[in-house]
Amino acid sequence: DLETIERALTQAGYRVESAATGGRAIEMIAARRNDAVTLDIILPDMTGLDVLAAIRGGEHHPDVPVIVITVVKEHAAAGFMVSGVLPKPIDARELLGSLERVGVAPEPGGCVVVIDDDAASLKLMAATLEALHFSPRCYATAELALDAVSRDRPLAVVVDLMMPGMDGFEFISRFRSAREHRDVPVLVWTVKDLTHAELERLHANAARVVEKGTF
């Protein structure tokens, strides 16, 4: 269910932060202002009502819109102020509609991370993405990019393979090892003459491999 919600929101252009437990959710809400919260009632460490009570009774963003997603329909919000109650299995259109009704709109285009040690290539890709109304975030090293995506989940990633230090192969492997990044599209952009084994390895983890100069 968490992956379904993440995928639906990300594909619609929202930036998503996920928490698998109520305790972690409360920590995240206290640390950063969110436009909205989707909340299950059944959680491994506490109930969603406990999380909702902490949100509404605390000093951190008590007025944030909360959409409850649950199989427990009766008294799902237990008198707390919520912006909607959606049944499981979740319908992506209902979820997006609920967010739109409370005025929470996705970011136009969304953020695309670009990784390349060649400044001219970064500039070209950034200009192309901006023309398509995406927001490019460019990094000259895979290490910097990996640190950035650990904090903010991108809409997609464009990565070169041949870079000093961590190369594109290692970046993709480490990027995909994080559960929240397994569905993020990865576009490999390279001049490298790839072997059959390298192509197979990339096709298992990347959405597309494109030769530089052939946009």
ChimeraX commands (.cxc) that place a marker at each C-alpha (Angstrom):
marker #1 position 0.00,0.00,0.00 radius 0.5
marker #1 position 2.83,2.42,0.85 radius 0.5
marker #1 position 4.48,1.81,-2.53 radius 0.5
marker #1 position 1.15,2.29,-4.33 radius 0.5
marker #1 position 0.61,5.65,-2.64 radius 0.5
marker #1 position 4.21,6.76,-3.27 radius 0.5
marker #1 position 3.97,5.81,-6.94 radius 0.5
marker #1 position 0.63,7.56,-7.49 radius 0.5
marker #1 position 1.76,10.79,-5.84 radius 0.5
marker #1 position 5.21,10.84,-7.46 radius 0.5
marker #1 position 3.82,10.21,-10.94 radius 0.5
marker #1 position 1.39,13.08,-10.39 radius 0.5
marker #1 position 4.30,15.40,-9.56 radius 0.5
marker #1 position 4.20,15.49,-5.76 radius 0.5
marker #1 position 7.33,15.25,-3.63 radius 0.5
marker #1 position 6.82,12.40,-1.19 radius 0.5
marker #1 position 8.41,11.51,2.16 radius 0.5
marker #1 position 7.42,8.15,3.64 radius 0.5
marker #1 position 7.34,6.74,7.16 radius 0.5
marker #1 position 6.67,3.09,7.94 radius 0.5
marker #1 position 5.90,3.69,11.63 radius 0.5
marker #1 position 3.88,6.19,13.61 radius 0.5
marker #1 position 6.89,7.24,15.65 radius 0.5
marker #1 position 8.90,8.08,12.55 radius 0.5
marker #1 position 5.96,9.98,11.07 radius 0.5
marker #1 position 5.66,12.17,14.16 radius 0.5
marker #1 position 9.41,12.93,14.03 radius 0.5
marker #1 position 9.21,13.89,10.34 radius 0.5
marker #1 position 6.17,16.12,10.82 radius 0.5
marker #1 position 7.89,17.90,13.72 radius 0.5
marker #1 position 11.04,18.46,11.65 radius 0.5
marker #1 position 9.52,19.86,8.47 radius 0.5
marker #1 position 6.41,21.64,7.24 radius 0.5
marker #1 position 4.36,19.38,4.97 radius 0.5
marker #1 position 1.58,20.39,2.62 radius 0.5
marker #1 position -0.49,17.31,3.54 radius 0.5
marker #1 position -0.28,13.95,5.32 radius 0.5
marker #1 position -1.78,10.59,4.29 radius 0.5
marker #1 position -2.21,8.31,7.28 radius 0.5
marker #1 position -3.13,4.66,7.77 radius 0.5
marker #1 position -4.97,3.72,10.94 radius 0.5
marker #1 position -3.18,0.37,11.42 radius 0.5
marker #1 position 0.56,0.88,12.08 radius 0.5
marker #1 position 3.18,-1.46,13.59 radius 0.5
marker #1 position 4.07,0.64,16.65 radius 0.5
marker #1 position 0.90,2.61,17.41 radius 0.5
marker #1 position -2.45,3.42,15.83 radius 0.5
marker #1 position -2.94,6.12,13.25 radius 0.5
marker #1 position -5.25,7.81,15.76 radius 0.5
marker #1 position -2.26,8.19,18.10 radius 0.5
marker #1 position -0.35,9.90,15.28 radius 0.5
marker #1 position -3.36,12.08,14.49 radius 0.5
marker #1 position -3.67,13.05,18.16 radius 0.5
marker #1 position 0.02,14.00,18.22 radius 0.5
marker #1 position -0.41,16.14,15.09 radius 0.5
marker #1 position -3.56,17.92,16.24 radius 0.5
marker #1 position -2.47,18.34,19.84 radius 0.5
marker #1 position 1.11,19.32,19.18 radius 0.5
marker #1 position 2.81,22.60,18.33 radius 0.5
marker #1 position 4.14,21.40,14.98 radius 0.5
marker #1 position 1.71,22.19,12.14 radius 0.5
marker #1 position -1.55,21.18,13.88 radius 0.5
marker #1 position -3.59,22.47,10.94 radius 0.5
marker #1 position -1.88,20.37,8.23 radius 0.5
marker #1 position -4.46,18.57,6.01 radius 0.5
marker #1 position -4.64,14.85,6.90 radius 0.5
marker #1 position -6.21,12.21,4.65 radius 0.5
marker #1 position -6.89,8.92,6.43 radius 0.5
marker #1 position -6.46,5.74,4.34 radius 0.5
marker #1 position -7.79,2.65,6.05 radius 0.5
marker #1 position -9.65,-0.65,5.99 radius 0.5
marker #1 position -11.28,0.36,9.30 radius 0.5
marker #1 position -14.13,2.56,8.11 radius 0.5
marker #1 position -16.10,2.89,11.35 radius 0.5
marker #1 position -14.98,5.90,13.45 radius 0.5
marker #1 position -11.85,6.14,11.31 radius 0.5
marker #1 position -11.06,9.66,12.47 radius 0.5
marker #1 position -12.61,9.34,15.96 radius 0.5
marker #1 position -13.67,12.98,16.08 radius 0.5
marker #1 position -10.35,14.43,14.89 radius 0.5
marker #1 position -10.35,16.99,12.09 radius 0.5
marker #1 position -9.39,15.28,8.84 radius 0.5
marker #1 position -9.65,16.28,5.20 radius 0.5
marker #1 position -10.93,12.93,3.99 radius 0.5
marker #1 position -11.22,9.22,4.71 radius 0.5
marker #1 position -10.38,6.86,1.85 radius 0.5
marker #1 position -10.92,3.08,1.87 radius 0.5
marker #1 position -8.36,0.43,1.02 radius 0.5
marker #1 position -7.40,-0.73,-1.54 radius 0.5
marker #1 position -6.53,2.83,-2.40 radius 0.5
marker #1 position -7.78,4.37,-5.64 radius 0.5
marker #1 position -5.13,6.75,-6.98 radius 0.5
marker #1 position -7.73,9.06,-8.56 radius 0.5
marker #1 position -9.59,9.42,-5.27 radius 0.5
marker #1 position -6.35,10.19,-3.45 radius 0.5
marker #1 position -5.31,12.86,-5.95 radius 0.5
marker #1 position -8.83,14.29,-5.91 radius 0.5
marker #1 position -8.77,14.55,-2.12 radius 0.5
marker #1 position -5.49,16.46,-2.21 radius 0.5
marker #1 position -6.77,18.82,-4.91 radius 0.5
marker #1 position -9.92,19.53,-2.86 radius 0.5
marker #1 position -7.83,20.79,0.06 radius 0.5
marker #1 position -5.72,22.94,-2.26 radius 0.5
marker #1 position -2.57,20.80,-2.33 radius 0.5
marker #1 position -1.29,20.81,-5.90 radius 0.5
marker #1 position 1.70,18.89,-7.33 radius 0.5
marker #1 position 4.85,20.72,-8.33 radius 0.5
marker #1 position 4.86,21.51,-12.06 radius 0.5
marker #1 position 7.16,19.10,-13.86 radius 0.5
marker #1 position 8.95,17.89,-10.76 radius 0.5
marker #1 position 12.61,17.62,-9.85 radius 0.5
marker #1 position 15.02,15.68,-12.09 radius 0.5
marker #1 position 18.52,14.93,-10.80 radius 0.5
marker #1 position 21.33,15.10,-13.40 radius 0.5
marker #1 position 24.78,13.64,-12.65 radius 0.5
marker #1 position 27.76,14.27,-14.94 radius 0.5
marker #1 position 31.32,15.41,-14.34 radius 0.5
marker #1 position 31.31,17.32,-17.66 radius 0.5
marker #1 position 30.10,20.89,-17.10 radius 0.5
marker #1 position 28.98,21.35,-20.72 radius 0.5
marker #1 position 26.85,18.20,-20.56 radius 0.5
marker #1 position 25.25,19.35,-17.31 radius 0.5
marker #1 position 24.45,22.73,-18.84 radius 0.5
marker #1 position 22.92,21.14,-21.95 radius 0.5
marker #1 position 20.77,18.69,-20.01 radius 0.5
marker #1 position 19.63,21.39,-17.56 radius 0.5
marker #1 position 18.54,23.65,-20.44 radius 0.5
marker #1 position 16.67,20.78,-22.10 radius 0.5
marker #1 position 14.83,19.86,-18.88 radius 0.5
marker #1 position 13.92,23.49,-18.15 radius 0.5
marker #1 position 12.48,23.82,-21.66 radius 0.5
marker #1 position 10.26,20.84,-20.82 radius 0.5
marker #1 position 9.19,22.56,-17.55 radius 0.5
marker #1 position 11.12,20.24,-15.26 radius 0.5
marker #1 position 13.29,21.46,-12.39 radius 0.5
marker #1 position 16.87,20.15,-12.91 radius 0.5
marker #1 position 19.23,19.59,-9.99 radius 0.5
marker #1 position 22.76,19.09,-11.33 radius 0.5
marker #1 position 25.69,17.38,-9.60 radius 0.5
marker #1 position 29.27,16.91,-10.80 radius 0.5
marker #1 position 29.83,13.79,-8.69 radius 0.5
marker #1 position 27.75,10.74,-7.87 radius 0.5
marker #1 position 28.63,11.12,-4.19 radius 0.5
marker #1 position 26.98,14.55,-4.00 radius 0.5
marker #1 position 23.94,13.31,-5.89 radius 0.5
marker #1 position 23.53,10.25,-3.67 radius 0.5
marker #1 position 23.57,12.45,-0.59 radius 0.5
marker #1 position 20.97,14.78,-2.14 radius 0.5
marker #1 position 18.53,12.04,-3.17 radius 0.5
marker #1 position 18.71,10.55,0.34 radius 0.5
marker #1 position 16.97,13.73,1.54 radius 0.5
marker #1 position 14.62,14.49,-1.36 radius 0.5
marker #1 position 13.15,11.86,-3.69 radius 0.5
marker #1 position 13.49,12.98,-7.34 radius 0.5
marker #1 position 10.94,12.50,-10.09 radius 0.5
marker #1 position 13.68,10.95,-12.27 radius 0.5
marker #1 position 17.48,10.66,-12.58 radius 0.5
marker #1 position 19.79,11.24,-15.56 radius 0.5
marker #1 position 23.27,9.82,-14.97 radius 0.5
marker #1 position 26.52,9.48,-16.89 radius 0.5
marker #1 position 28.49,6.26,-16.46 radius 0.5
marker #1 position 32.09,7.41,-16.64 radius 0.5
marker #1 position 32.90,9.66,-13.69 radius 0.5
marker #1 position 35.85,9.87,-11.26 radius 0.5
marker #1 position 35.31,8.31,-7.85 radius 0.5
marker #1 position 31.91,6.64,-7.81 radius 0.5
marker #1 position 30.91,5.80,-11.40 radius 0.5
marker #1 position 27.39,5.59,-12.79 radius 0.5
marker #1 position 27.15,1.83,-12.33 radius 0.5
marker #1 position 27.83,2.08,-8.61 radius 0.5
marker #1 position 25.50,5.06,-8.22 radius 0.5
marker #1 position 22.61,3.19,-9.83 radius 0.5
marker #1 position 23.24,0.13,-7.68 radius 0.5
marker #1 position 23.28,2.18,-4.46 radius 0.5
marker #1 position 20.34,4.33,-5.58 radius 0.5
marker #1 position 18.21,1.26,-6.31 radius 0.5
marker #1 position 19.12,-0.35,-2.97 radius 0.5
marker #1 position 16.88,2.21,-1.23 radius 0.5
marker #1 position 13.26,1.01,-1.31 radius 0.5
marker #1 position 11.89,4.51,-1.93 radius 0.5
marker #1 position 13.96,4.79,-5.13 radius 0.5
marker #1 position 13.14,1.45,-6.75 radius 0.5
marker #1 position 10.43,2.94,-8.96 radius 0.5
marker #1 position 12.19,6.22,-9.85 radius 0.5
marker #1 position 12.99,6.24,-13.60 radius 0.5
marker #1 position 16.73,6.29,-14.35 radius 0.5
marker #1 position 18.04,7.46,-17.73 radius 0.5
marker #1 position 21.66,6.55,-18.51 radius 0.5
marker #1 position 23.34,9.14,-20.77 radius 0.5
marker #1 position 26.77,8.05,-21.97 radius 0.5
marker #1 position 29.42,7.93,-24.69 radius 0.5
marker #1 position 30.76,4.62,-23.34 radius 0.5
marker #1 position 30.83,1.67,-25.77 radius 0.5
marker #1 position 28.88,-0.76,-23.62 radius 0.5
marker #1 position 29.46,-4.49,-23.58 radius 0.5
marker #1 position 26.55,-6.93,-23.72 radius 0.5
marker #1 position 26.98,-7.69,-20.01 radius 0.5
marker #1 position 26.99,-3.98,-19.14 radius 0.5
marker #1 position 23.83,-3.39,-21.19 radius 0.5
marker #1 position 22.06,-6.26,-19.45 radius 0.5
marker #1 position 23.11,-4.90,-16.07 radius 0.5
marker #1 position 21.81,-1.44,-16.95 radius 0.5
marker #1 position 18.53,-2.58,-18.47 radius 0.5
marker #1 position 17.73,-4.34,-15.20 radius 0.5
marker #1 position 18.02,-1.06,-13.31 radius 0.5
marker #1 position 17.51,1.79,-15.78 radius 0.5
marker #1 position 14.52,2.93,-17.80 radius 0.5
marker #1 position 16.59,3.77,-20.88 radius 0.5
marker #1 position 20.18,4.03,-22.14 radius 0.5
marker #1 position 20.87,6.95,-24.49 radius 0.5
marker #1 position 24.08,7.79,-26.35 radius 0.5
marker #1 position 25.25,11.36,-25.78 radius 0.5
marker #1 position 24.44,13.61,-28.70 radius 0.5
marker #1 position 21.28,11.65,-29.64 radius 0.5
marker #1 position 18.64,13.28,-27.37 radius 0.5
marker link #1:1,2 radius 0.2
marker link #1:2,3 radius 0.2
marker link #1:3,4 radius 0.2
marker link #1:4,5 radius 0.2
marker link #1:5,6 radius 0.2
marker link #1:6,7 radius 0.2
marker link #1:7,8 radius 0.2
marker link #1:8,9 radius 0.2
marker link #1:9,10 radius 0.2
marker link #1:10,11 radius 0.2
marker link #1:11,12 radius 0.2
marker link #1:12,13 radius 0.2
marker link #1:13,14 radius 0.2
marker link #1:14,15 radius 0.2
marker link #1:15,16 radius 0.2
marker link #1:16,17 radius 0.2
marker link #1:17,18 radius 0.2
marker link #1:18,19 radius 0.2
marker link #1:19,20 radius 0.2
marker link #1:20,21 radius 0.2
marker link #1:21,22 radius 0.2
marker link #1:22,23 radius 0.2
marker link #1:23,24 radius 0.2
marker link #1:24,25 radius 0.2
marker link #1:25,26 radius 0.2
marker link #1:26,27 radius 0.2
marker link #1:27,28 radius 0.2
marker link #1:28,29 radius 0.2
marker link #1:29,30 radius 0.2
marker link #1:30,31 radius 0.2
marker link #1:31,32 radius 0.2
marker link #1:32,33 radius 0.2
marker link #1:33,34 radius 0.2
marker link #1:34,35 radius 0.2
marker link #1:35,36 radius 0.2
marker link #1:36,37 radius 0.2
marker link #1:37,38 radius 0.2
marker link #1:38,39 radius 0.2
marker link #1:39,40 radius 0.2
marker link #1:40,41 radius 0.2
marker link #1:41,42 radius 0.2
marker link #1:42,43 radius 0.2
marker link #1:43,44 radius 0.2
marker link #1:44,45 radius 0.2
marker link #1:45,46 radius 0.2
marker link #1:46,47 radius 0.2
marker link #1:47,48 radius 0.2
marker link #1:48,49 radius 0.2
marker link #1:49,50 radius 0.2
marker link #1:50,51 radius 0.2
marker link #1:51,52 radius 0.2
marker link #1:52,53 radius 0.2
marker link #1:53,54 radius 0.2
marker link #1:54,55 radius 0.2
marker link #1:55,56 radius 0.2
marker link #1:56,57 radius 0.2
marker link #1:57,58 radius 0.2
marker link #1:58,59 radius 0.2
marker link #1:59,60 radius 0.2
marker link #1:60,61 radius 0.2
marker link #1:61,62 radius 0.2
marker link #1:62,63 radius 0.2
marker link #1:63,64 radius 0.2
marker link #1:64,65 radius 0.2
marker link #1:65,66 radius 0.2
marker link #1:66,67 radius 0.2
marker link #1:67,68 radius 0.2
marker link #1:68,69 radius 0.2
marker link #1:69,70 radius 0.2
marker link #1:70,71 radius 0.2
marker link #1:71,72 radius 0.2
marker link #1:72,73 radius 0.2
marker link #1:73,74 radius 0.2
marker link #1:74,75 radius 0.2
marker link #1:75,76 radius 0.2
marker link #1:76,77 radius 0.2
marker link #1:77,78 radius 0.2
marker link #1:78,79 radius 0.2
marker link #1:79,80 radius 0.2
marker link #1:80,81 radius 0.2
marker link #1:81,82 radius 0.2
marker link #1:82,83 radius 0.2
marker link #1:83,84 radius 0.2
marker link #1:84,85 radius 0.2
marker link #1:85,86 radius 0.2
marker link #1:86,87 radius 0.2
marker link #1:87,88 radius 0.2
marker link #1:88,89 radius 0.2
marker link #1:89,90 radius 0.2
marker link #1:90,91 radius 0.2
marker link #1:91,92 radius 0.2
marker link #1:92,93 radius 0.2
marker link #1:93,94 radius 0.2
marker link #1:94,95 radius 0.2
marker link #1:95,96 radius 0.2
marker link #1:96,97 radius 0.2
marker link #1:97,98 radius 0.2
marker link #1:98,99 radius 0.2
marker link #1:99,100 radius 0.2
marker link #1:100,101 radius 0.2
marker link #1:101,102 radius 0.2
marker link #1:102,103 radius 0.2
marker link #1:103,104 radius 0.2
marker link #1:104,105 radius 0.2
marker link #1:105,106 radius 0.2
marker link #1:106,107 radius 0.2
marker link #1:107,108 radius 0.2
marker link #1:108,109 radius 0.2
marker link #1:109,110 radius 0.2
marker link #1:110,111 radius 0.2
marker link #1:111,112 radius 0.2
marker link #1:112,113 radius 0.2
marker link #1:113,114 radius 0.2
marker link #1:114,115 radius 0.2
marker link #1:115,116 radius 0.2
marker link #1:116,117 radius 0.2
marker link #1:117,118 radius 0.2
marker link #1:118,119 radius 0.2
marker link #1:119,120 radius 0.2
marker link #1:120,121 radius 0.2
marker link #1:121,122 radius 0.2
marker link #1:122,123 radius 0.2
marker link #1:123,124 radius 0.2
marker link #1:124,125 radius 0.2
marker link #1:125,126 radius 0.2
marker link #1:126,127 radius 0.2
marker link #1:127,128 radius 0.2
marker link #1:128,129 radius 0.2
marker link #1:129,130 radius 0.2
marker link #1:130,131 radius 0.2
marker link #1:131,132 radius 0.2
marker link #1:132,133 radius 0.2
marker link #1:133,134 radius 0.2
marker link #1:134,135 radius 0.2
marker link #1:135,136 radius 0.2
marker link #1:136,137 radius 0.2
marker link #1:137,138 radius 0.2
marker link #1:138,139 radius 0.2
marker link #1:139,140 radius 0.2
marker link #1:140,141 radius 0.2
marker link #1:141,142 radius 0.2
marker link #1:142,143 radius 0.2
marker link #1:143,144 radius 0.2
marker link #1:144,145 radius 0.2
marker link #1:145,146 radius 0.2
marker link #1:146,147 radius 0.2
marker link #1:147,148 radius 0.2
marker link #1:148,149 radius 0.2
marker link #1:149,150 radius 0.2
marker link #1:150,151 radius 0.2
marker link #1:151,152 radius 0.2
marker link #1:152,153 radius 0.2
marker link #1:153,154 radius 0.2
marker link #1:154,155 radius 0.2
marker link #1:155,156 radius 0.2
marker link #1:156,157 radius 0.2
marker link #1:157,158 radius 0.2
marker link #1:158,159 radius 0.2
marker link #1:159,160 radius 0.2
marker link #1:160,161 radius 0.2
marker link #1:161,162 radius 0.2
marker link #1:162,163 radius 0.2
marker link #1:163,164 radius 0.2
marker link #1:164,165 radius 0.2
marker link #1:165,166 radius 0.2
marker link #1:166,167 radius 0.2
marker link #1:167,168 radius 0.2
marker link #1:168,169 radius 0.2
marker link #1:169,170 radius 0.2
marker link #1:170,171 radius 0.2
marker link #1:171,172 radius 0.2
marker link #1:172,173 radius 0.2
marker link #1:173,174 radius 0.2
marker link #1:174,175 radius 0.2
marker link #1:175,176 radius 0.2
marker link #1:176,177 radius 0.2
marker link #1:177,178 radius 0.2
marker link #1:178,179 radius 0.2
marker link #1:179,180 radius 0.2
marker link #1:180,181 radius 0.2
marker link #1:181,182 radius 0.2
marker link #1:182,183 radius 0.2
marker link #1:183,184 radius 0.2
marker link #1:184,185 radius 0.2
marker link #1:185,186 radius 0.2
marker link #1:186,187 radius 0.2
marker link #1:187,188 radius 0.2
marker link #1:188,189 radius 0.2
marker link #1:189,190 radius 0.2
marker link #1:190,191 radius 0.2
marker link #1:191,192 radius 0.2
marker link #1:192,193 radius 0.2
marker link #1:193,194 radius 0.2
marker link #1:194,195 radius 0.2
marker link #1:195,196 radius 0.2
marker link #1:196,197 radius 0.2
marker link #1:197,198 radius 0.2
marker link #1:198,199 radius 0.2
marker link #1:199,200 radius 0.2
marker link #1:200,201 radius 0.2
marker link #1:201,202 radius 0.2
marker link #1:202,203 radius 0.2
marker link #1:203,204 radius 0.2
marker link #1:204,205 radius 0.2
marker link #1:205,206 radius 0.2
marker link #1:206,207 radius 0.2
marker link #1:207,208 radius 0.2
marker link #1:208,209 radius 0.2
marker link #1:209,210 radius 0.2
marker link #1:210,211 radius 0.2
marker link #1:211,212 radius 0.2
marker link #1:212,213 radius 0.2
marker link #1:213,214 radius 0.2
marker link #1:214,215 radius 0.2
view
